[in-house]
Amino acid sequence: MLDLSRTLPADAASATLVGRLWRPELEGPSVVVVRDGNLIDISSSFPTMRDLCEMADPAAAAASAKGDRVAVLADVLAKTPEATRDSRKPWLLAPIDLQAIKAAGVTFAISLLERVIEEQARGQADRAQAVRAEVEAALGGAISNLKPGSEQAAELKKLLQAKGLWSQYLEVGIGPDAEIFTKAPPMAAVGTGASVGILAKSSWNNPEPEVVLVVASHGRIVGATLGNDVNLRDIEGRSALLLGKAKDNNASTAIGPFIRLFDRGFTLDHLRRTEVRLKVEGTDGFVLDGVSHMSQISRDPEDLASQMLGPHHQYPDGAVLFLGTMFAPIKDRDSPGAGFTHHVGDVVTIAADALGALVNVVTTSDRAPPWTFGTGALMRNLAKRGLLAR
């Protein structure tokens, strides 16, 4: 069950929260704003979340938009998890629609080390412990306070190359250019309460709890939410050219529960101080806890957003950007030295005081509900409802 008090931010009463709700009677989604525990449909003003985020002041636009109360949030949360879903009742979706879904890789020193370890271990979990000791001994904490692209970073690169330890992950971790990749197509993300998928053949994988920026087409960051950038360590570790297979699968991208739009009470500076918590609870009794501190990110969110969107690359419907994670779980689960990997049925909770909680249950991508409602279906549905007449 999704808990109302945890789903919402700690200061929900003063937060501008917007999302998307599947409305069975309309056979499609509506853009909603949270007001006093209710969900208000503002689709008559903003047929898509993209439209709202393109406003000069999205938070003010959402706060002033007129609409009908269509549901009580607590009732919707009760019917949002797939296990309790009633096809006749509304449920929450991922809070984005037409935006491109992008991700930044190796933006924290700890996750950078784990990417190097994956590469050196060739995707084999049983080799990770020995490789980790070797890599950590060679680096000796040298990258924890290093500014990517700096002269000091260039000197470290030369040193590591001389030792035969240079890696493509170190290149994007401390070099001038960030790794920005496409995580999933627009409309493919799942929301809170949904299943998240891993490939059935993957034997080494983990959640990646992250802050997700919401960026308008003109490049301004307008809000943020939470995301799970599900990662298949064995597949990516075999070859970085398998990144697409490791990252983009059915139900492999979770975003939510709501977008918190920037206003006077919540800004990018608040986001820079955000603490993201992870909890994995398995049906086998296994529990894993972790924390990521945005203050330890090696590249500022504005820098990452500008490397994604600018004169060199436009996104006319805007984009969302996963900012990366510092948490790479290494706690042994199935056998000593094998580290962590998911089991089907794991409940993954990603939470932050300012953004609420995103909760998903792990399954395999072939068993997750298939993705059938894409951009074409959305446009046809909105046209049928008379929302594209303007």
N, C-alpha and C positions, 0 to 999 in steps of 0.2 A: 504494500500500500504506500502511496505517496502522502507524505505528511505536510499539511498546510504550512505549519510554522517553519519547517526546514526548507520547503520549496521556495518560499519568498525570502528576500533579503531581511537582515535584522532590522533595518530601518524602512521596511516596506511602506509604512504610512506616508513617507515623504519621497518615495522613489517613483520615477516615471517608468512603468513597466508595460511593455507591449509584446504581443505574441500572436500566434495563429491557432485558430480553433477549427477542427473539422466539424461541420454541421451536417449531419445525415439528411435532414429534411431539404437541404440545398444541394446535396451531393457534391459538396466542395468546401473549401476553407474560407474563413473570414479573418480579417485583421481585427484584433481586439486590444483594448487597453484595460488594465486592472484598476478598478475604482472601488474602494471600500469593500473588498472581498468579492466583488462581482466582476464579470467579464462583459464589457460594453463593446458591441460590434460597431466599428467605425469604418466599415468597408465602403459605405456610400461616399465617404470623403477620400478614402485611401484604399482602393481595391486590392493593392498589393503592399507588402512591407517595403518593397523597393520604393514605391511612391511616397510613403511616409518618410523614409530615410533621405529622400532627395529634397525635402523641404529645407528652407533656410534655418529654421529652428525646429527640428523634429519633436523635441520634448514639449515645446509650447504648442505645437500643432496637435499633438496627441492629447494634451491636457484640455484643449479647448474644443476638440472635435465632438460633434453631437452624434449620438447613436443610441440604439436600444440595448437594454440589459438582456442578454441572451442566456446567461447561466450564472450560477453561484460557483465560484472557483473551487470551493471544497467539494462540491458535488462532481465537478468535472475531474478533479484529481482522483476521486474514487473510481472513475470509469476510464481513466487514461491508461493504466498498465494493461498490457495485452492480456494478462491472465484474468482480469476483471472487466474487460471492455465489453460494452453492449453496443452493437452496431446501430441501435436506435437512439443512443445518447451521444452528445458531443464529447470530443477528447482533444487534448493538446497535441499540436504538431511541433516540429522544429520551427523556431520563430522567424525564419528567413524563407524567401522564395526565389526571386529571380537573380539574386546576387551570386557572383562567382564564389566558389569555396576554395580558398587558398590556405597554405600553411607554410610557416617558417620552420626550418629544421636546425638542430644543434645550436640553439641560442643560449643555452646554459652550460657551464663548464662540466657539470656532472653528467648531463645527458651526452655531451660531446665525448667524454671518456667512454661511455657505454657504446656509442656508435663505432668508435675506433675498435673497441673490444669485439663487437659483432663482426667487424670486418676481418680482424686478425684471427678470430675463431672460426671464420668461414661459415657462420650461421649455426655452429654446433654448440648447444648449451653446455655439454659436459666439458668443453674446453675453456669456457668463459672464466672460471675461477683462476686458472693458471695464467691466462692471458691478462686478466685484470691486474694481478700482482706485478707482472712484468711492465705493463704500460704505466701504472701508477708510480712504480719505482723510477722509470725513465723520466717522467714528467715532473714528479716531485712537487705537485701543486703549482707549477709554473704558470698555468693558464687561468687560475681562478680570478685574478684581478687584471687580466690582460685586456686591453681595448682592441677589438678587431680592427685590422687595417693599420695599426700603429707601427712605428719603427721597431718597438720592442717585439711586436708580433712577428715582424719580418725576420728579426734576429733569431727568435725561437724556431721559426720555420727552417732556417739554415742549419741550426743545431740538430733538429730532429731528422732532417734529411741526411745529415752526416752519420746519424746513428741508424739509418734505415727504418725509421719509424714514422716517416711522413705519410699522411693519409688524406684521401679526398674529403673526409669529414673534418679534419683539422683545417683544410683549405677554406671551407665555408664557415667553420667555427671561429677562426681568428683572422682570416683574410679579409680583404675589403668588401667582397661581395657576399651577401647573405644567400642562403639556400631558400628560394621561394618556389614552391611547387603546387600543382593543382591536386587538392585532396579528393574532391568529388565533383561531379557535375551539379549545376544548379538544380534544386528541387529534390536532390537525392538524400539529404540529411534526415535522420530520424530525431525525434524529440525525447523528452523525459518520459519514462515509463515504457519505452519501446525496447525491443531486443537490439543488441549490438552484435554484429557478426564478425567471426574470424573464419578463415578458410579451414575446412575440415582437415586438410593435410598438414596444417601448421602444428608444429610441436613445441614452439618457443615463441611466445607472444605476450603482450601486456597492454594495459590501458595507458594512455598518455593524457593526464589531466592538464587542461590548458585554459588560459584566458583567450577569448576570441574577440577581436576588434570588429566593429561594424563600420565600414568606410563607404561614404557616398561617392558618386561618380566623379565629383570634382576634387576628391582626395581628402576631404575633411573627415576626421574620425568623429562619429556621431553617437557612439554608444559601445556597449560591450555585453558579452554573455559568456557562458562556459561551454567547453567542448571536450569530447573524448576523441583524440586522434589515434584510434585503435592501430596498434603496430604489430606486425609479424616479423619478429627479430630474426628468425631462421631464414626467411626468404630474402629480406633485404640484406642480411649478412652475407649471403652467398654472392650477391652482386648488387651494387647500387643501381644497375640498370633494371633491376626487378622492383624498383620503388613503386611503380604503378600497380603491380600485382600485390605488393605488400600493403599498400595503403588504400586502394580504391576497389572495394568489393561491396556487395549488397549489405546494407546496414552497418557499414564500417565507419560511418561518421555520425556522431551524436552531438547535437547542439541544443542548448536550452538552460533552464526552462523558459525564461523570457529574455528579451533584450532590455537592458537598462539604459535608457537614453541619457546622454549627458545634459545636466542642468546645473544650477548653482550649487546644489547639494552633492553632486557626483560628477567629477571631472577626470581628465586623464591623469592628473596628479594623484587622485585617490586610487586610480587603477594601478599606478606605479608602486603603490604600497600594499597591494592586495596579497593576501595569503590564500593559496588554493590548497584544499585538503582532499586527500583521496582515501577511500576505504573500500576494500574488496572483501566480501563475505561469501565464502564458499559453502556449498551443501555438505562438504566434508568436514566442516568446522574450522577450516583455515580462515584466518583473518589477517589482512595486510593493511597497514596504515602508512601514510606518507604525507609530506607537506612540500609545497613549492612556494618560494617567496619571490614575487615579481621584482623585488628590489635587487635580486641577484642576477637578473637577466643581463647578458653581455651586450646586447644591442637594444637601444631605446625603442619602444613601440612606434614612435613617430618615424624613426629611421627605417624600421621594417616596413611600415606602411608606404613610405616614399619609394622604397626599393620595389614594392609591388606595383604601385599605381602612380603614374606621372606622365611626363611628355613621351617617355619610352614605351608606355603601355596604358591603354585606356580600358575602362570597364563601364560602359554606358549604363548598366544597371547596378553599379556599385559592386562591392565585394566584401566578404568577411575573411579575416586572417587569423588563423591559429598562431599564437605567439611562441609555441614551443614549451617544453617542460623540463624541469631540472630533476624530475623524479623518474628514475629507471629502477624498477623493483628487482632486487637481487636476493631477497630472502628465499631460502630453499623451501620448496614445497613437496615435491614428489620423491626426491632422493638427494643425499648430500652432494653439494657442489653443482647441482643442476639448476639452481636459481629458481625463479618464479615463472610459471606459465599459467594461463587461464584454464579452468575447467568449465564445461557447459553448466550453466546454472549459477555462476558467480553473479552476485549483485554488486555493481560498481556505483559508488556514490562519489561525485565530484562536487565540492561545495566551497563557497566563499561567502563571508558575512555580507558583502555588498551585492552579491549576485544570486544568492539562493543556492539551490542544490539541483544537480542533474543526476538522475538515477536510471540505470539501465541494467538489463539482465543479459548475460552472455549466452549466445547460441552460435551455431555455425551459419555462415552466410547462405548456404543452400536451404537451411531450415527457417531462416528469418522470413517474415512476410515479403513477398516480392515487391519491387518498386514498380508501380503501374501508373501513378498519377504524376505525369511530367509537365513540362511547360505548355505543350499543346493542349493537354487536358485542362490545365488551369485557364488558359485563354478562352477555350470553348465554354467552360463553366461560367466565367465572369461575363462573357458575352450573353449567355442565356439568361443571366440574372440582371442584364441591363446595366452592368457596371463599367462597360467599355464604350458606352455611347458617347462619352465626352471627347 
